Amino acid sequence: EIPYQVNKRMLIKNMADQVEDKRLEGISNIQDESDRNGMRIVIELKRDANPQVVLNRLFAQTQLQTTFAINMLALVEVNGKLQPKILSLRHILDEYIQHQEQVIIRRTRFDLKKAQERAHLLEGLLIAQDHIDEVIKVIRSSYDNAKENLMTRFGLDDVQAQAICDMRMISLQGLNREKLENEYKELEERIAYFQKILSDETLVRQILKEELTAIAEKYGDERMTEIQDVEDEIDIEDLIEEEQCVFTLTQAGYIKRTPVSEYAAQSKGGMGKKGITTREEDAVADVFTASTHDYILFFTDTGKVYRKKGYQIPVSGKTAKGTNIVNILQVEQGERVQAMVHTRSIEDDGRFLFMVTRNGVVKRLPAGSLKNLRNNGIRALSMTEDDRLITVRETDGEQNILIATHDGMAVCFHEDDVRPMGRTAVGVLGIKLREGDYVVGAARAQSGKAVLTITEKGYGKRTPVEEYRITKRNAYGIKNYMLTEKTGQVVGIKVVDGSEDLLLVTEAGILIRTPVEAIKQCGRSTQGVIVMRFKEEGDRVISMALADREEAPASGETPSSEEMV
């Protein structure tokens, strides 16, 4: 069934109009197959459509789901006076039940009164039956005072005497005593029952229950619609199909999301494809993959944090430059988004956000501290004027943190070395830096995985996490990469297990996607292998991200030879 009072023809027409206007997507055809056996509307979907998303959109945008605005205003008796009141469903049911109880009580009082009157009348007729000959004689011998004579002779009242006088003589003479006694006995039983009802509230409610049940059995039928428990109205997320997307942010503050499926995997050493169009003075600053239903936390270089859902970031094509982030976030003038983190939920559940700055300062902030974010953001980290936030990682309190620098150094320590702090705290030193060096990235050093390091000139390698010994924070650390003029300086690091795809973005906006397992494993003090070649001379890698594995490279592409230096 469709909702009550909804016109089927208008419903189908509205659906069709929205499909034509592209307000309803994923529907290929709508058919009305209703017949004498019942209503049937068939909605055919396109091959790639998500049925639940389409259904949620139909509920939200058409009369397939409706609500009724009921103003339950009623006159309610309060202290003997009727007052108008707006009642809830429970209260109006209570008032209805109370009203029906009063109906039963008033009806019973009326029936009791009628029964008592009839019984009183029958008492007079029974007296007349006992003295039928004398009654007839009194009536015959009376001129115009027969009623008074009967009242005097037999002790009758006015009602009883009048009833006898009003009877025809033949009827009076033919009174049947047995019939009168049976009726009188039945009336006595009814009077006793009526009096019991009026003195017992439980009996009144039992009668009400029986009468309502009888009405339901006589007039009730099966429900045509289903009543379900609904916690809330349809959430906007129910209308958004969940998918993995690449989120790209440029140094000039342009952001976009693009479905991961638009980036086909290539072999290691490939030259990539155009991933974003930037202005000459702009370059890609950060890129990562996340779900459209994830929270995206935006950390600015000044230490403030903003929050949006993934689907709230405008979707753009693979080569589009995106939308200026000032149209999405209420950032202050001169404030620039420096790091983005995606998380499924923000709760006080023992998770932390581990922040690392360019100057090596670290801070561990409980994730629940950011639960109530305002549109204009809140302070997540206090820093000195010459420092800026580089990266943020989500942890569970049991992680080892690996911090890597631009000049190829790294330090690894347990996150408990950094106590949890409040939002406005400054933090502590995580790694000592030599002159000219700065932090380029941080990751969770999980056992059994490898540290993937990428350099500016497209070189990279995977090194087992176990080669990075655990030390205390605030140390110079150990060598992470053998840097040369050929490799260039370190761009960033990721901790991987080999099942991912690597996304690299160059300063010119070229993006390449390649399987991580194709990148050779080697020790910390090596130069690695060529991961990406550049189309333009002078181009360099400026950002890296991980994505879920995609199938083999497109036909016609051949893997490049592996170069080990």
N, C-alpha and C positions, 0 to 999 in steps of 0.2 A: 504493500500500500504506500501511497504518498501521503504527506501530512494532511490533516483535516482542513477543509476549505481551500485547498490548493487545486487550481484548475490544471488538469493534465495537459491540455493543449497548450496553454500559456507557459507551463513549465518547460515543455519540450522546445517551444519557440525561443524562450529565453536562453536555454542551453545552446541551441543552434546559433543564435545571434552572438553569444560570447565566444563560441568556437570560431566563427567567421571573423570577429574582431580581434582574435588571438588573445583574448583575456582568459580563455580556457585552452590549455595546451595538452597535447597527448591524446586527443579524441579524434578518431577518423570517421565515425559514423554514429548516428542516433536513429533507432528504429522503434516505432510504436507497435508492439505485437499483442496488444490487449484484445481479448475476445470475451465470449460469454462465460468463460471459466475464470476470468479475473484479469487484473491489470498487470501488464508486463511492458516495461520500457528497457530496451537493450542498448547499452552504450559500448561501442566497439573502440578499443584503444589501438594506438600506433604500436609498432613492434618494440620500440625503445622506451615506452611510457611506463611509469611506476604506478600500478593500480591504486595503491593506498594514497599516494599524493593526489592523483586525479579525483579520487573519492572525497578526500578532505577539501579540495578546492570546490567540488560540487556542493558539499555541505555549507561551505562558507559563502559562496557567491551566487547560489540559486536557492529556490524555495524547497529544495530537497530536504532541508532542515529549517524549521521555523520555530518561532517563539510566540507565545500569546501574552499580551500585556493585560492583566486582569486587575481591575480596581475593585477589590473586595470590600466595598463600603456597606455597612449594615447598621440597622438600629438595634442597639444592645441595651437590655434593661440593666440599669445600675441604680441601686437603692430605690427601686420602685419607679424610676423614671427612664424613659427611652432616650438614649444618646447615640448620635452617629459615630461610628468607629471604623477604621480600616483594619481588617483582621488578616492574620496569616492563615495559611491553609489549615494548620493544626487548630487554631482558635475558631475558625469558621466551622470546622467539623464539630468542635466542642459545642458551639452555639446551636448547630443543627440538631445534634443529639439531645441537647437540653430542650430544644423546642419540641422535638418529637415526643420526649417524655411528658411534656406539658400537654401535648395533644392527647396522649393516652390517658392521662389523669383527668382532663376535662371531659373526654369522651366517656370515661368510666363513671364520672360523677353524673353525667347526663343519663346514661343507661341505668344507673342505680336509682336515680330519681323516678324515671319512667317505670321501672320495675316495682318500686315501693308504692307508687300511685296505683298501679294495676293490682298489686297484692291487696292494698287497702280496699279497693273496689270489690275484689273477689271475696273478701271477708264479709262485706255487706250482702253479696249475692248468696253466700253460703248460709247466712242467717235467714235470708228470705226463703231459701230452699227448705230449711228446717221447719219454717212456719208458713208454708206456701198457702194453705187454705185461709189462715188468719190474715195474711198480707192481702190476698185478693179481697177478702171481706172488708178490710179497712179501706182499701182503695175504692170499692164499690159504694160504701156508705159515706164516703167523704165527698163534699161538694167541690170546694176549691182549696182545701187545706190537707190534701192527702199526704204531701211530703212531711208537713209538720206532725201529722198523726203517726206516720211511720217512725219518725225520729223519736217521738215521745214513747211509743209502744215498744219498740225493739232496741232503743239506745243507739240508733244509727246517727251518723253525722250528715251534714248537708249533701256532700258528694255522693255518699252511698245511697241516701234516700232519693236523690235526684236521678241516679242511674236506674233505680228500680221503677220510678215513675215514668221514665222515658222509654221503658221497654213496652212492647206491645203485649197485650194480655195473653195471647197465645204463646208468646215466647216465655213469658213469666211462668205460665202454667207448665211449659215443657222443659224447664231447667233440669239439666242432667247433673246430679251431684258428683258422680264419679269423674266426669270431665272437668268440673270446677275444681275438685280436690287435686287432680293431677296437675292442672295448670298452676294451682296455688303452690304445690310442693316444688314444682320446677322453678317458680319465681323465687321461692325462699333460698334455693341453692344458688341461683344467679346473684341474688342480693348478697349472700355470704361471700361469694367469689369476688364481687365488685368491692366489697368492704375490705377483703384481704389485699386486693391490688392497691387500694388507697392507703393501706397501712404498711406496705412492704415495698421499698425502693428496688430491692433486688428482683422482685417479681416484675416490676415495671420494665426494668432493663432486659429481662428475659423475653418479655412480650415484644419489645422493640427489636431485639435481635432476631426473633422468629419472623416478624413481619418483614424486616429488611431482607432476610434470607429468601423469603417467599417471593418478594419482588424481583430479586436478582435471578432466581430460578425461572421466573415467568418471562421476564423481559430481557435478561442478560444474554450476551452472546460472546464469542471469542474476540479478544482484542485484535484490531487490525494493525496496530502499531506496537512497537516494543518500548517498554520503559526500562531504561538503563541508568546505573549510577554514573554520573559524569562529574569528575573532580572540578574541572574548570571549562571555560569556553575553549574553542579550538585555538591552540597556540599558533602563532605565525610560523613556527618551525614545522608544524604539521603540513604546511603548504609548500615547504621548501624541500626538494629532494636532496638527500645527503649524498655528497660526492667529494672526492679528493681533488683539491685545487692547488695550483702553484700561486703563492702570494709574492708579488714582486714590489719592492720599494726602491725608488731612486734617490740619489743624494739631493735632488731638488725638491723632494717631497711628493712625488707622484706614486700612487699605489694602484694596484689592480690585482684581480684574481682571474686565473685562467685554468680550465679543467686540465688535469694532468694528462688526460688522453690525447691532448693536442700535441704533446711532445713525444715523438716516436724515438725509441732507443737507437743509438748508434754504437758502433764498436769503439773500443779504446783507440785514441789517436785520430778520431774523426775531427771534422772541422766545424761541426755544429750547424745550427740554423738560426735565422733571425728570431730572437725571442722577445724583443721589445724595441720600439722606436723611441729614441731619446733625442733631445736637442743637443747641439754640438757641445755645449758647456755642461751637460748633465751626464750622469753615469749611474749604473745600478749599484745600490748600497746594500741591499739584503734580499734574500729569496729563500723561501721554505715552502713545504707542503703541509696542508692541514685540511680538515673537513669543514664543510660549510656550516656545520652545527657546533664547531669548536668555538670557545672564547679566544679572541685574539687580544692579547695584552700588548699595548704599545708603550714602550719605555723611551722617554726622550733623553737627550744628552744632558739635560739639567736634573735628571733624577725623578721626574714625574711619570705617572703611569695613567693610561686611559684604557678603556675596554670597549670592544665591539664583538658581535657575533660574526663568524666567517661570511655568512650570506649578506651581511650589511656592507661588505666591501663590494663596490660595483664590479661586475664581470666585464672583462674586455677581451678582445682577440689577442692572438699570440704576438702580433707585432704592434699593438696599440700602446701608447705611452701611459695610459691609465688616467686616474682622477687625482687632482691635487688633494693631499690629505687634509688641508684646511677646510675642505668641503665636507669632511667626514668627522674630524675631531676638532674640538674647541681648543686648539693649541694656542699658546701665547705667541706674540710677535717675537721672532728670533729663536723660538724653540723648535728643535728638529727631532723627529723620531729616529732613534739610534738603534733600538733593538725591538724585536717582536717575538712574543712567545705564545704558543697555542696550547690550550689546556681544555679538557672536557668539562671540568667543573671547578668551582672556586668555593671550597668548604674548609672548615676547621677539622681536617681529617689527618693531621700529621705530615702533610706535604709542605715543602719549603720552596722558595724561589731564591736561587743562589746567584747573586749579582757580582759581576767583575768589571772593573773600570780600566781605562787605558793605562793608568799609572800603577796598576796591580793591586788596587784596593778591592777587598771582597766583603760581602755581607750576605747573611742568611736570614731571610725574611719569611715568617710563617705565611703560607698561601692565604689563610683565612683573613689576614690583615687587609686584603684587597677585596673582600667580599662585597662591601657596600661602596662602590665607586660612583662618584658624581660625574656628570657630563663634562665638567671642566677639569677632571682629573684630580689626583691627590699625590702628595709627596711620598715616594717610595725609598729614596736615598738622598742623603745630604752629601755634597761633594765640595772640594775646593774649586776655585775659579779656573785653574789650569787643568782640571781633570774632566773626563766625560765617561759616561757609561758605554761599555763595549758590548757586553752580552749578558744574558740571563738564562739560567737553566733550572728546570723543575727537578726536585729531589724528594726522597722519602725519609731522609735522616740517616740513611745507612750507606751513602754513596762515597766513593773516592772521587775527588775533583782534580781534573787535569787542566792546567793553564798553560797555554803556548804563547810565545812571543814572536814578534816580527823577525828577529834575528836568529831564530831557530833554537831557542831554549825552551825548557818546559819544567814544570814542577807538579808533583802529584801528592796530595795529602787527603786525609779523611775529613769529611765535612764537619765532624764534631769538633775539629780544631777551631771552628768558627761558631761561637755561641749564637743562638737566635736573638735577633734584635728588633726593635720597634721600627716603624716606618721612617721616622726622621733621623735615625742613627746614622753616623758617618761610616762605620765599618772599620775593618782592620786590614793590615797589609798581608796580601796573599803570596806575592812573589817579589823578590828584589830585582830591580832592573838596572842594567849597566847603561851608561850614558848613550842616549840616542835610541834605545830600544823601547818597545811598548807592547802591550798585550794585544793579540789579534783574535783570540778565541779561548773558549773553555768548554769542557765536556765532562760527562760522567764516565769515569774509567772503570767499566764493568768487566769482571774477569771473564776470560774466554773470548773476548772480542779484540778488535784491532783499532789502532789509532790511524785514521786516514788524514794525511797532511797534504795540502795542495800549495804550490808556490805560484808567484805572479806570472811566470813564463810557461805555465801549463804542465809543470812536472808534479808528480805525486807518488805516494807509496803508502802501503799499509804496514804497520808495525805492531806486533802483539802487545797488548796492554801490559803483560807481565814484565816487559823490558823496562817499564817505567817504575822504578822502585819507589815505595812510599816514604816520604820524608815529612818533616814538619812544614807548616806554612812559613812564609817570610824567609825563603831561601832562594839562592840564585838558580837552583835546579840543575838539570842535566841537559845534554845536547839532544835535541829532537830531530834535527835535519842538518845534513852536510850541505851548506849553502855555497854556491859559486855564482859567477856572473852568468853562467848558462841557465841556472835554475831560477835566479831571482830570489827575493825574500818570501817568507811564508805569508800566505793569504789567510788561512784558517785551518781548523782541524774539526774532525767529526769522529766519534767512536762508532764503528760499524761491525756487523757480523757477516758481511758478504752477500746478504740476500737483497740488498737495496740497489737502487739506481742512483748515480751521482749526477746532480745538475750543477753545471758551472756557467757563470755569467761573466762576460768580459766587459771592459770599460766601454767598448763600442756597442754593447747591447747584444752580442752574439751569445746564444745559449746552446749548450751541448748536454745531451743525456747519455750516459754510458753505464753499463753494469759495474758495480764496485768490485765484484769478484774478478774482473778482468785486469784490475790493477795489482801488480805484483807485490807480494809480501817481502819486506826486507828490513834490515836492522835500522837502528836509530841514526847511525852515522853514515848513511848512504844518500845518494842524490836521487834515487827513485827512477821512475820511467816517465816517458812523455804521455800525458793523458789527453792533452788538447793542443792542436796546432792552430795558429792564427791566420786568418785571411788577410788582415791588414798589418803592416809592419808597425811596430810600436804599441800594438794592442796588448793588454795584460788581463789576467784573471783578477777580478775584484770581489767575487762572492761565490759561495758554494752552498749546496743544500742537498738533502736526501729525499728520495721519493720511493714509493713501492715499486717492486720489480715489474717491468714491462717485457713483453715477449721479444723475440729475436729481432735484429735489425731489418729494415726494409730491404726488399729485393734490389739488387744492383749495387749495394754497398758492400765493400770488402774490408775485412779487418786490416788495420795497418800493422806493420811489423813492430814488435815490442822492442823498445830501446832501453837498455840497461846501462847506466853510467856508473 
